[in-house]
Amino acid sequence: MSLFQDAKKYIPGGVNSPVRAFGSVGGEPYFVDRAKGSRLWDTDGKEYIDYVCSWGPLILGHSDPDVTGEVKKALEKGASFGAPTEGETLLAKKITELLPSVEMARMVSSGTEAVMSALRLARGFTKRDKIIKFEGCYHGHSDFMLVKAGSGLLTFGETSSPGVPADAARLTIVARYNDLDNVRDIFNKNKNEIACLIVEPVAANMGVVLPEPGFLEGLRKLCDENGALLIFDEVITGFRLAPGGAQEYFGVNPDITTMGKIIGGGLPVGAYGGRADIMKMISPEGPVYQAGTLSGNPLAVAAGLKTLEKLSAKGFHKALNEKSAKLWDGLGENLKKLGLAYGFNSVGSLGCMFFADGPVRSFADAVRSDTKKYAAYFHGMLDKGVALAPAQFEAMFVSGSHSDEDLEKTVKAHYEVLKSL
């Protein structure tokens, strides 16, 4: 019996997060035994160049010795205390130093929890109930966000989920990404009712879809004009596009930022932060309640501090983005050589090839992708030792540990697999 079949006896679907089950690409998932740097090895001993990077957190690569060293030291002191530690303050301070819009931050244990808490905070601050989100953007699995969501829900062709109350969905209004007129119309039809607008500044859960010039600036202006808060979900883009995330990269400041992934250096973590006057609404300083036994746990804090320290070093992002550009250029050149017009989007160390002809600028463009062809491509790359996301609508992540040799092997495999299709 395979490990996957055995897991299915004890875990729903055999996995603890749906996309891991290979549902959209077919076959059985490989089970990981260990990983180091840019490589991982499955339980059969096969080696892969990894572009999943735990879905984004491992910007330094797997098992970075400095990060694991800090975690070991923290673990020797104790895994969790349920009481404040100095490390929590140091991590919050580091976040405020790096993210332009964040004056105070609160730690939680996941990106989903960060978004859920940020939405409650926005409602408490504005005394309004309605939320605007964008189709194809994924913000975790809290009830209010499971409306035309991306990531796993998009992969499985679902627009919502059983168990989500109709009233929760009723308070979430879905807009079209990169369509300011649509957003303006929603505000006009819901005067003085919108608490906040939440957006992935780069949509990275319907593939990678970049904001059109002026889109983020337009959202900022519309929120200001309508008394609503602007929330950037930087769980993926935070600290990846630049030390200060997408808000630094694009020069647009939100009121609240949600974070995850990189700030835990590979350990479970989340955080949200923003202007001090908004954040001071949170209990115990204010009336908006949020709590968590393992929030700010010392292991995740230690990993996050060391990760943020290393990525904020001078030249880190320049080198990472130049390395990534070599890969994106190589993949794009392959498409030209083969006469393929597939959409390919990239920004910094995030990239995605869509099996759809022409540019991909929206959810409607992304869902034109041929997911069966992506599945064949995915397995072809896996056979050649390159691990990509087991779903068309996810990003490729490049880490600081990917070498020129890794990039060259990937470009070569990409050409050979596409040619065979």
N, C-alpha and C positions, 0 to 999 in steps of 0.2 A: 504493500500500500504506500502511495506517495505521501509526503509530508502534508501536501495540500488536502488530500482526501481525508487524512487523519484529523487535520485541523477542522474540517467541515463538520466533524462529529461533535465538536465542543464549542466552536465559535460560529456565529451566524455567517454563512457564506465562506467560512474558513479564514476570514480576515477581520482586522479591527478598523479598517477604513475601506470603503467600497472599491475605489479605483484600483487597489492592490490586487484585486481578484482576477484581473485581465479580462473582465467581462466584455469590453469593447474591442479587444484585439484577439480573443480566443486563446485556447491553450491553458496550461496551468502556470501559475507564477513561480519563478525561481525563489527559493528561500535563501536568505543571506546568512553566511557564516561569519564573515569578518570584512573589514574595509580599512584601507589606509591611503591617505592622499587622494588621488584621483581614481583609485581602483577599488573594486569590491570583488569578493569571491563568494560563489554560492556553495551550498552544502555538498555539491558534487565536485567542487574544486575548480570550476570554470571561472576564469578571470574576465572582468568587464571594465571598460572605461566608463565611468559613471557620470551621466549628465542629469540625473535626478537630484543628486545631492540632498537626499532626504526631503525633497520638494522645496529646496531653497535655503535652509538654515546654514548649510556647510560651505559658506563662502571661502573659508580657509582650506577646505578639503576635509576628508575623514580623519579622525583621530589625530588632530593637530597636537603635537607634543606639549606645546605651551598651555593649550586649553585643557587637555587631559591632566596635565600636572597640577593645574589649579583646582580641578574638580577633586583629584585625589587628596590634596591638602585639606580641602573643605570637608570631604567625607570623613576624614580622620577626626575632625572636630565634632561632627554630628550631622546627620542628614536633614533634620528639621527640628525647629524648636517651638514654633507657635509664638514666638516673641521677636521683637525687632533685632536686627543685626546691622552693623556698620556697613556691610556690603550692599544692603538695599539702598542706603542713602547714596553710596558712591555710584551705584548703577543709575539711579534716578538723576544724579548730578551729571553723569556722563551723557545721558540721553538729552538733557536740557542743553548741554554744551554743543551737541551735534545737530539736533533738529531745530531749525530756525524758529518754528512756531510754538515750541513746547517750553513752558515755564515751570510746570509741575507735572509729575508722572505718578501713576499708581500701577503697581505690579499685580498681575493675575497669572493664571496657569495655562492659558491657551489663547489663540487668536480669536476663536469663537467667543470666549468669555470677555475678551477685550471689547469686541464689537457690541455684544449684548450690554455691557456696562456703559459704553460710550453712548449708545442710543438712549438708555434710561437717563443718563446725565443730561443729554441734550433736551429731552422732554421735560425734565425737572427744571432746567435752566430757563427754557422758553415758555413753559406752561402750555405747551401744545402737544398734540398726539401724533400727527401724521408724519410719515417719512417718505422721502424719495430715494429710490435706488435705481440701478441701471440693469436692463436685461443682459444676462451673460456674465455679470459681475458676481463673484462669490464672496460672501462675508461670513462664512461659518454656517453652522446648522441651527442657530436659534430660530424660533418660530417666525419672527418678523422678517427674516432674511431669506426664507425658503420660498421665494416667489420669483419665478423665472431666473433661477440662479445658475451660475456656471459650474465649473469643475466637475465633480462626480455626477451632479444632477444633470448637467448638460450632456455628459458622456452617456448616460443611460436614457436620455431623451425625456426626462421628467421636468415639468415646470414647477412642481411643488412637491409636497409630501403628505401622505395620510398622517393624521395626528396633529396637523397644524390647524388650529381653530380658524373658522371663517373670519371671525372678528380681527384676528391678528393680520390676516392677509388684507382685510379691508382697509387697514390703516397704513399699508405699504403701497405706495404708488410707483409703478415701474415706468421708467423713462428710457429713451433710446440713447445709447452711448454715442458721443460725437454729434449730437443733434440739439443745439442750444434752443432752437425755436420750439422744439417739443418740450423742453424743460420750462421755458418761459410760459408756454401755454398751461402747463400743470400748475405753476405758481398762480397764474391769473385765475384759474378755476377753483383754487383752494386758498383764497385770500385769508391771511392771518391764521392758517391752520397747520402750516408746515413747520415742524420743529427743526428738522435737519435734512440735509442731503448728504448721502454717503456714496463715495465713489472710489474705485481703484484708480489712482492717477494714471497708471498704465494698467489696462485690463489684462490680467495674466491668468485668468481662469476660463477664457474662451479661446485658448491659444494666447498669443501676445498681440494685443491691439493697442496701438499708440494713440494718445490724444491728438486730435487735429490742432494745428496752431490756433490759439485763442480759445480753445474749448475750456481748459481749466480756469483761465482768466475770466471767461464768461460765467462759469459756475460761481466763482468768487463774487462777482458783481451781482448776480441774481440773488444769491443768498443775502448779501448786504442790503439790497433793495427791499427784500421781503422779510427781514428780521429773523431769518433762519440761520442755523449754524452749518458750516461746511465741515464735513468729516472726511479726511483722507484715510482710507484703509491701506496702510503701508506695511501690512504683514509680509508681503513679498518684496515690495520695492524699498522698504525702509533699510537704510545703510548699504543697500546694494548698488543703486544707481549712482550714488555719491555718499560721502560720509553723512550728509544731512538728508539722504533719501530723495524721493521724487520732488519733494517741496523745494529742496535746494536745487536740484537738477533743472526744474522748470521755472523756478522763481515765483511760485504761488504758495502762499501760506494758508493752511486751513485753520479752523478754530480748535478742532480736536483731531488727534492722530491716533490710530490704533496700530499696535506693533505686535510682532511675534517672531518666530523662526530665528533670525540671526541674533536677536538679543539674548537668546538662550544658548547659542553656540552648539546646538544639537540636542539640548535638553528641553523638556516641555516648559513653555513659558509664553507669557503674553503681557502686554502693558497698554495703557492708554494715557494720553497726556494732552495738555493744551494750555490755553491762557489761564493765568492764576485765578482770575475772578470766576471762571467756569469751574475749574478743578476744586475750588474751595467750597463748592456745593456738595462735595462728597462727604459722607459720614466718616469720622466723627466730627469734622469741622462744620459740615452742613447737613441738610436733611435727606439727601439722596443716598440710599443705602446700597452698599456693596461690600462683600467680605469674602475671604477665602483662607482656609486653614493652611494651604501650602503656597499661598501667594508670596513671592519673594523668597522662595526656599533657597538656602545657601548654595546648593549645588548648581542650580541654574544661574544664580547670580554670579558665582565664580566663573562659570563658563562664559557668560555674557560679558562680564567686565573684560576678560582677557581678549575675547573676540573683538569687541569694540575698540579696545586699545590697539590691537594689531591692524584692524582695517582703517583706523583713523590716522595711521602713520603716513607721513608725506610720501606721495607717489604710489600708494597701494592701488587706488582706483584707476589711476592713469595706466598702470601696468596691466591691471585686470581687464580694462576696457580695450586696450590695444591687443591683448591676447585674444579676447573674444572677437574683435573685429577680424582677425586673421581667420578664425573659424567661420564666421558668417560670410566673409568674402569668398572663402573656399567653397562653401556650400552653394552660394549664389552662382559662382562660376560654373559649378557642375550643372546647375539647371540650364544655364545658357548653352553649354556644350551639348546637352541632350535635347535642346529645343523645347524645354518644358516651361510653361508660363505659370507655374504654381506660385501662389502668394508666399512671400517670405518677409516676416517682420522681425526686427531686432532693435534693442536699445541697451547699451552697456553690455552687461553679461547675461541678458535675457534674450532668447530667440525662439522662433517657431516657424516651421514650414507647414503651410496649409495645402492639403491636396485639393485645392480649388484654384481655377485659373483666375488671374487678375488680382488686383490689390485687395487686401482685407482691412477694412476700416470700421467695421461694425459687427454686431451680433449676426445680422442677416447675412453678411458676407461670410462670416466664419462657418455658419451652419450649412453652407453650400459644399463644404469639404466632403470628399469621398472617404468615409471612415473605413470602408473595407480595404481600400488601397493603402490607407495608413497602417492598418493591421498587418498587411503583407510586408510593408516597409519596416515596421517595428520588429517583426520576427526576423527579417533578413538582417537588420543591423545587430540584433541580439546574437544571431548565429555567428556574426563576425566579431563578437566581443565588445559591442557598444550598447550600453544600457540607456535607453530613452524612456520617457514617460509612457506607460501602457494606455495611452489615450491621446487622440488627436488634439484635444482642447486643453493642452497643458504646455508649460514652457520647458525649454532646455536651459539648464543652469551651468554656467562655467564658474569654476572655483580658482582660487589662487594657486592651487596645486596641480592644475592641468598643465602638462608640458607641451613643448612644440611637437614632440613625438606623438603625444596623445592626439593633438589637433590634426597632424598629418594622417595618422591612421584613420581618424574619423572621417576626414574628407575623402580619403580613398574608398573606405567602406560605403560611404554615402553614394558615391558615383557608381560603384559596382552594383549596389542594391537597386538604385533607381533604374539603371540600364537593364537589369534583369526583369524589372516589372513592365 
